[in-house]
Amino acid sequence: MSQALRIGVFGPHGRMGRAVTELVWAADDLVLAARIVEPGQPDGHELASVDPTALDVVVDFTAREAIAANAGWCALHGVAWVLGTTGLTTADQLAVRAAAERTCVFQASNFSIGVALMADLAARAARVLGLDADVEVIEAHHHHKRDAPSGTALTLAQAVAHARGQDLAQVRRDGRSGLLGERPRGEIGVHALRLGDVVGEHEVQFAWPAERIALRHEARDRKVFALGALRAARWLVAEKARRTHGLFGMSHLIGS
């Protein structure tokens, strides 16, 4: 039997941190080696006291304010880092990319295999339909979610834009209000709903004269994201045995 992977969890008291921790405890091939908490929080270790040699990989769903410190620590010690935090600033993303120059980093806005497949299908549809199709991305989440639109919605919009040779920043419109005139050709609409306890719903619609198709994904339990994050952790540890650093995502995991 192979040795169990030693997992560290940043933010074990958050919604996703708890879900990941519970799955690690239940898995035969994983062991919870560290629960990494903010200073003053109970039931865990502060980052400065964690032994990096006791970890194979860390899984991170903490608030974005912790990203710079977490990135620096993983880079300094060469610890593989699975990152699922969304709503990152440009500076945060630069810190992530800098860490990927020194260790293996797996970053995803959504760890659902279904969403990864949906992004792949959306890109394929966009390549076939081109700018002749109007595209709208709609997402819904629980009312506690802090960032909008969701990272997943932006990932889906980016998949469409990239497939059509567009710069998303130039063609993205978040919501609509007022007298806007005719919809510009090539525009990608992105819409966010916040209501109740919705775990996560995403839809991409393509419409062109006399036809419309929709790709839709619904997550009914955040456990699917935790399962995907641990699948990514296993993959990343295996990848780190072959290379010292790099930035990876769900497209690598599903092989698209």
CORVENFEN-V255903 format. One record per residue. N is the residue number from 1. RES is the residue in three letters. OMEGA is omega in degrees with one decimal (999 if undefined). Layout:
n=N res=RES omega=OMEGA
n=N res=RES omega=OMEGA
//
This chain:
n=1 res=MET omega=-179.2
n=2 res=SER omega=-178.9
n=3 res=GLN omega=-179.9
n=4 res=ALA omega=176.2
n=5 res=LEU omega=-178.6
n=6 res=ARG omega=-172.5
n=7 res=ILE omega=167.6
n=8 res=GLY omega=-179.5
n=9 res=VAL omega=170.8
n=10 res=PHE omega=176.6
n=11 res=GLY omega=-175.6
n=12 res=PRO omega=-178.3
n=13 res=HIS omega=177.7
n=14 res=GLY omega=-178.7
n=15 res=ARG omega=-178.8
n=16 res=MET omega=178.2
n=17 res=GLY omega=177.5
n=18 res=ARG omega=-179.3
n=19 res=ALA omega=178.9
n=20 res=VAL omega=-178.7
n=21 res=THR omega=-179.2
n=22 res=GLU omega=179.5
n=23 res=LEU omega=176.5
n=24 res=VAL omega=178.4
n=25 res=TRP omega=-175.4
n=26 res=ALA omega=-174.5
n=27 res=ALA omega=179.1
n=28 res=ASP omega=-174.6
n=29 res=ASP omega=-179.2
n=30 res=LEU omega=174.0
n=31 res=VAL omega=179.1
n=32 res=LEU omega=-174.8
n=33 res=ALA omega=-179.7
n=34 res=ALA omega=170.3
n=35 res=ARG omega=-170.0
n=36 res=ILE omega=-172.3
n=37 res=VAL omega=174.4
n=38 res=GLU omega=178.5
n=39 res=PRO omega=178.7
n=40 res=GLY omega=178.4
n=41 res=GLN omega=-178.2
n=42 res=PRO omega=170.1
n=43 res=ASP omega=177.3
n=44 res=GLY omega=179.6
n=45 res=HIS omega=172.1
n=46 res=GLU omega=-172.5
n=47 res=LEU omega=-176.4
n=48 res=ALA omega=-177.0
n=49 res=SER omega=-177.7
n=50 res=VAL omega=177.0
n=51 res=ASP omega=-176.8
n=52 res=PRO omega=180.0
n=53 res=THR omega=179.2
n=54 res=ALA omega=-175.5
n=55 res=LEU omega=170.1
n=56 res=ASP omega=-175.7
n=57 res=VAL omega=173.5
n=58 res=VAL omega=177.2
n=59 res=VAL omega=-167.9
n=60 res=ASP omega=171.6
n=61 res=PHE omega=-178.2
n=62 res=THR omega=175.2
n=63 res=ALA omega=-174.2
n=64 res=ARG omega=179.8
n=65 res=GLU omega=-179.1
n=66 res=ALA omega=-171.0
n=67 res=ILE omega=-176.9
n=68 res=ALA omega=179.7
n=69 res=ALA omega=-179.9
n=70 res=ASN omega=179.0
n=71 res=ALA omega=-179.6
n=72 res=GLY omega=-179.5
n=73 res=TRP omega=179.5
n=74 res=CYS omega=179.3
n=75 res=ALA omega=-177.9
n=76 res=LEU omega=-173.7
n=77 res=HIS omega=178.4
n=78 res=GLY omega=-179.7
n=79 res=VAL omega=176.9
n=80 res=ALA omega=-169.6
n=81 res=TRP omega=174.1
n=82 res=VAL omega=-171.8
n=83 res=LEU omega=178.8
n=84 res=GLY omega=179.6
n=85 res=THR omega=178.9
n=86 res=THR omega=-179.1
n=87 res=GLY omega=-176.7
n=88 res=LEU omega=174.0
n=89 res=THR omega=176.0
n=90 res=THR omega=178.6
n=91 res=ALA omega=177.2
n=92 res=ASP omega=-177.2
n=93 res=GLN omega=175.2
n=94 res=LEU omega=177.3
n=95 res=ALA omega=177.3
n=96 res=VAL omega=-179.2
n=97 res=ARG omega=176.9
n=98 res=ALA omega=177.5
n=99 res=ALA omega=-178.8
n=100 res=ALA omega=174.2
n=101 res=GLU omega=-174.9
n=102 res=ARG omega=177.6
n=103 res=THR omega=179.7
n=104 res=CYS omega=-178.2
n=105 res=VAL omega=175.4
n=106 res=PHE omega=-177.2
n=107 res=GLN omega=177.4
n=108 res=ALA omega=174.0
n=109 res=SER omega=-179.4
n=110 res=ASN omega=-176.5
n=111 res=PHE omega=176.1
n=112 res=SER omega=176.0
n=113 res=ILE omega=178.7
n=114 res=GLY omega=178.4
n=115 res=VAL omega=177.1
n=116 res=ALA omega=177.1
n=117 res=LEU omega=178.7
n=118 res=MET omega=178.0
n=119 res=ALA omega=178.6
n=120 res=ASP omega=179.0
n=121 res=LEU omega=178.8
n=122 res=ALA omega=178.3
n=123 res=ALA omega=179.1
n=124 res=ARG omega=178.5
n=125 res=ALA omega=-179.4
n=126 res=ALA omega=178.7
n=127 res=ARG omega=-178.9
n=128 res=VAL omega=-173.3
n=129 res=LEU omega=179.3
n=130 res=GLY omega=-176.2
n=131 res=LEU omega=178.6
n=132 res=ASP omega=-178.8
n=133 res=ALA omega=169.0
n=134 res=ASP omega=-177.8
n=135 res=VAL omega=175.9
n=136 res=GLU omega=176.7
n=137 res=VAL omega=-178.8
n=138 res=ILE omega=177.8
n=139 res=GLU omega=177.0
n=140 res=ALA omega=178.0
n=141 res=HIS omega=177.2
n=142 res=HIS omega=-173.4
n=143 res=HIS omega=176.0
n=144 res=HIS omega=-175.2
n=145 res=LYS omega=-170.5
n=146 res=ARG omega=-174.7
n=147 res=ASP omega=177.0
n=148 res=ALA omega=-7.7
n=149 res=PRO omega=-179.6
n=150 res=SER omega=175.8
n=151 res=GLY omega=179.7
n=152 res=THR omega=177.9
n=153 res=ALA omega=179.0
n=154 res=LEU omega=175.9
n=155 res=THR omega=178.9
n=156 res=LEU omega=178.5
n=157 res=ALA omega=179.1
n=158 res=GLN omega=178.3
n=159 res=ALA omega=178.5
n=160 res=VAL omega=-178.2
n=161 res=ALA omega=-179.1
n=162 res=HIS omega=-179.0
n=163 res=ALA omega=-179.8
n=164 res=ARG omega=179.0
n=165 res=GLY omega=-177.5
n=166 res=GLN omega=169.0
n=167 res=ASP omega=-174.4
n=168 res=LEU omega=-178.5
n=169 res=ALA omega=-177.8
n=170 res=GLN omega=-173.1
n=171 res=VAL omega=-177.8
n=172 res=ARG omega=172.0
n=173 res=ARG omega=178.8
n=174 res=ASP omega=179.7
n=175 res=GLY omega=178.6
n=176 res=ARG omega=177.4
n=177 res=SER omega=176.0
n=178 res=GLY omega=-179.3
n=179 res=LEU omega=-173.3
n=180 res=LEU omega=-176.1
n=181 res=GLY omega=-177.5
n=182 res=GLU omega=179.8
n=183 res=ARG omega=179.5
n=184 res=PRO omega=176.1
n=185 res=ARG omega=177.3
n=186 res=GLY omega=179.1
n=187 res=GLU omega=175.3
n=188 res=ILE omega=179.7
n=189 res=GLY omega=178.5
n=190 res=VAL omega=-173.7
n=191 res=HIS omega=-177.2
n=192 res=ALA omega=174.0
n=193 res=LEU omega=176.4
n=194 res=ARG omega=-175.6
n=195 res=LEU omega=173.0
n=196 res=GLY omega=-177.1
n=197 res=ASP omega=-179.5
n=198 res=VAL omega=-178.7
n=199 res=VAL omega=179.1
n=200 res=GLY omega=176.5
n=201 res=GLU omega=179.8
n=202 res=HIS omega=179.1
n=203 res=GLU omega=173.0
n=204 res=VAL omega=179.5
n=205 res=GLN omega=174.3
n=206 res=PHE omega=178.8
n=207 res=ALA omega=175.7
n=208 res=TRP omega=-171.2
n=209 res=PRO omega=174.2
n=210 res=ALA omega=-179.8
n=211 res=GLU omega=174.1
n=212 res=ARG omega=173.2
n=213 res=ILE omega=180.0
n=214 res=ALA omega=172.1
n=215 res=LEU omega=-174.4
n=216 res=ARG omega=175.9
n=217 res=HIS omega=177.1
n=218 res=GLU omega=173.8
n=219 res=ALA omega=-176.9
n=220 res=ARG omega=-179.1
n=221 res=ASP omega=-179.7
n=222 res=ARG omega=174.9
n=223 res=LYS omega=-179.6
n=224 res=VAL omega=178.9
n=225 res=PHE omega=178.2
n=226 res=ALA omega=177.0
n=227 res=LEU omega=179.3
n=228 res=GLY omega=179.2
n=229 res=ALA omega=178.8
n=230 res=LEU omega=172.9
n=231 res=ARG omega=176.7
n=232 res=ALA omega=179.4
n=233 res=ALA omega=178.2
n=234 res=ARG omega=-179.6
n=235 res=TRP omega=-175.6
n=236 res=LEU omega=177.9
n=237 res=VAL omega=177.4
n=238 res=ALA omega=179.1
n=239 res=GLU omega=-178.9
n=240 res=LYS omega=175.8
n=241 res=ALA omega=-178.2
n=242 res=ARG omega=-178.8
n=243 res=ARG omega=-173.3
n=244 res=THR omega=-175.1
n=245 res=HIS omega=178.3
n=246 res=GLY omega=177.7
n=247 res=LEU omega=-173.8
n=248 res=PHE omega=179.9
n=249 res=GLY omega=-174.3
n=250 res=MET omega=178.4
n=251 res=SER omega=175.9
n=252 res=HIS omega=-177.2
n=253 res=LEU omega=-178.4
n=254 res=ILE omega=174.1
n=255 res=GLY omega=179.7
n=256 res=SER omega=999
//
